[in-house]
Each structure stands twice: as structure tokens, then as C-alpha cells.
Amino acid sequence: MIEGERLDARGPERVEAFSDGVFAIAITLLVLEIQVPSLGENPSPQSLLNSLGSLWPSYIGYLVSFLTIGNAWINHHNLFRLVGRVSHSLMITNLLLLMAIGFLPFPTALLADTLGKPGEQVGVVVYAGVFVFTAVMFNLLWLSVKKVLKPGVPRSVIEAINRSYLLGPPISAAALVIAFVNPTIGILVIGGLMVLYLLPRASGT
């Protein structure tokens, strides 16, 4: 077998394993941003409850980012089910997507630290900006996947993914613009986009 044939025969298993590791680490790091309140010795139940309640921005940040990363992992898994072989462009675009996923704990911490405070708008804008980048990277990854599809992938599946992925960048960009005006609505738009990506693309995906 010649060298070129061996390279073309590479399967996606190693790329998937590496990607799963990045997703797992990123989603685990999120909980580290929720710090147990320091109340000294023998705090009263009421003071402990009050302190736990004051951490609500961290809970929201964790929930939103956990769903974001989990959602991204589901879509990533569904895309790689369609991959017949690994190309160089596929590895590059996948790496760029993982860069966005690995970075998510930072904007999550920023969001949790600024919600309900004067810097709230900055926190939401930074988070929405990362969301835009992630949506763009998913589209670039999908373009690379389409070049190395397994034989026999139904056309209906391809068209369903095309339709849903094309909505990602403009909707996330709209959330970014809205966040400059109203951070709360910006976060709600991001939440709506996550719900959209949780929906199945077509039968079998």
C-alpha cells in the first residue's frame, strides 16, 4: 500500500477521543467556579442559606455553560458519526472548535462575577462573543466533514444539518448585538439557540 493511501485511510477515532477529553475537562472545570462561601466557624443555617443564595450568578453561569458544552458535544458526536476518514482540514477546524470549548470556563466565570452588577453588560457581551466564535467554528467543521462523509449518508440528513447550522452564526451574532442594549435578552437569545441545537436534525441523527 502506498503512503497516500495509508493517510487517506485514517479513521476519526483518535480525533474523537482527543475531542471527548477536551469536552470532559472543560465541562468539569465549570463547577470549580462555584466557591463554597467562607462563613467562619459554626455559621447559622440562615446565614449559610443567604450566602448560598447570593451565589445565584454562579449557578446561572454553570447551567448555561454546562448546557452549551454538553450541546456542543452532542452535535460534535453527531457530526463525527458521518465522517468516513480524517482530512487535514477536518483536524484544523476541529482544533479551532476545541479552542473555543476549552475557553468557555473563563467567560463563564466572568459572567457569574458580573451578573446583577454594573459590569453585567461586559460579562454577557464577552460570553456572547465566544458563542459567536463557537457557532462559526461549528459551521467550518461541518464544511470539512461534508468533504469526507461516509458513503450512503442520506441527503435528508445533510440538508437538515445545513439548515440548522446556517442559523447559528446570525442568531448568535444577534445575541451579541442585543447584549450591548439589553444583557438579559441577549442571554435569553443564546438560551433559545441552545434549545434549537438540542433538537434532532433528521431521522437517525
N, C-alpha and C positions, 0 to 999 in steps of 0.2 A: 504493500500500500504506500502511495507517495505521501509526502509531507502535507500537501494541501488537503488531501482527503482526510487525513487524521485530524487536522484542525477543524475542518467543516463538520466533523462528526461529534464535536464536543456537545454534550448534553447540558441541560440547565441545572443539574443537581448541586454543583458546588456554588453557583451563583445564588441559588435559593437558600442553601444552608447559611452562607455568609449573610444574606439579607435578613433571614429569620433571626440571626444573632443580633444584628443591629436593631431590629424592631423590638426584640425582647429587652435589650439593655435600655433603649430609650423609654419604653413604657414602664420599666421598673424604676428608672431614675425619677419619674414624676412624683412618686409618693415621698421621696426624700425632701421635697419642697414643703411638705406639711410637717411643721415642727410641733412637738409636744410643748404646750405652754409651761413656762417656768414660774411656779407659784410659791416656791419655798416649801418648808415643811408643814405638813398637816393642813393643807388648804381645805376650806369648807366646800361641801358639794356645790353650793350655789356659785361660789367664785370660780370653781373648776368648770361648771357648765357655762358660765358667762365667757370665760376665756376660750373654751372650745367653740362657742357660738361666734366669737369675734374672728375666728379663722375661716369664715364663710367664703372670702375671696379665694383662699387656697383650695377649698373644696370644689368651687366652680371651675377654677383653672385645671384641677386634676381631672374632673369629669369631662370637660371639653377636650382636653388633650388626650386623655385615655381613649375617648371615642374617635378622635381624629387619627391617632396612631393605629388603633385597632381596625378602623375602617380602611386605612391605607394598607394594612397588612392583608385584609380580606381581598381588596382589589388587586394587590400585588400577586397574591396567591392565584387568583382567577386568571390574571394575565399569563402567568408562567405555566399554567396548565395548557396553554395554547402553543407554547414555544417548542419548536422541533429541534433547534440547535442554537448554540450561543454564537453571536457575532461580536465583533469588537465594539461596534456602535451600541449594541444592547448592553454590554458591560459598562460602557461610559455613561450612558443615560441612567442606568440603574444606580451607578455610583453617585451621580448627582442627586437622584431622588433620595438615596440613603443619607446624603449630606443634610438635606432638609429635615428628614425624620430625626436624625441624631441631634439636630439643633433645637428641636421643639421644646425640650425641657427648659431652655433659657427663656424664650418668650412666655412660656407658661408661668415661670417664677415671676417674671416682670408683670404679667397680667394679674397674678394673685396679689402682688405687692402694691398695685396701683388701683385696683377696683375700689370704687367708693371714695377715692381720694382725688385731690386736684390733678394728679398725673394720670388719671384714668385713660384719657384720650390717647396719650402716648403709648400706654400699655396695649390698648386694643389695636391701635394702628400698626405697631410692630408685629403683633400676633397675626393680624390680617395680612400683612405683607409677606410673612413666612408662608401663610396659607396660599397666597397667590403663586409664590415660587413653587410650592409643592404641586399645585394644580397644573402648572406649566410643565413641570418635570414628568408628571404622570402622562401628559399628552405626548411628550417627546419619547418616553419609554414605550408607549403604545405604538408610535410610528416605527420604532425599531423592532418591536415584537411582530408587527404586521409583515415585516420582510423575512421573518424566519418562522412562520407559522407551520404547525404540523399539517400534514396532508389531510384533507377532509374536514377542516373546520367549517361548520355551516356559515353561509353568507349572512344568515339572520343574526348570528352571534356577533359577527364583525360589525354589522350595521348598528346593532343595539349599543355596542361599546362606543362606536363612533359618535352616536347621538348624545350619549350621556357625558362622554369625556369633553366634547366640544363646549358643553355648558360650564365646565369647571372654571377655566380662566376668566371669562367675563363675569360670572356671578361672584367669584372671589374678589375680582377687581372692583366690582360694585360695592362689596362689603368694605373694602379698603377705603373707597371714596366716602361711603356713608359714615365710616368710623370717624372721619375728620369732622363730621357735622354732629352725629349722634352715636357715641360709642356703644350704647345699649343695643340700638337697632343693628349696628354693624356685627355684633356678636350673634344676634338672632339670625341674621342672614347666613353667617358661617354655619350655625346650627342647622339651618334648613338645607344647606348644601351637603352637610354630612348625612342627613336623612336621605337625600337624593342618591348619594353614593352607596348607601346601605341597601337600596332596592336592587333586586336581581336584574341583570341586563337582558337576559333572554333565557329560554329554557336550557337548563344544563350549565348555567354559569352562575 
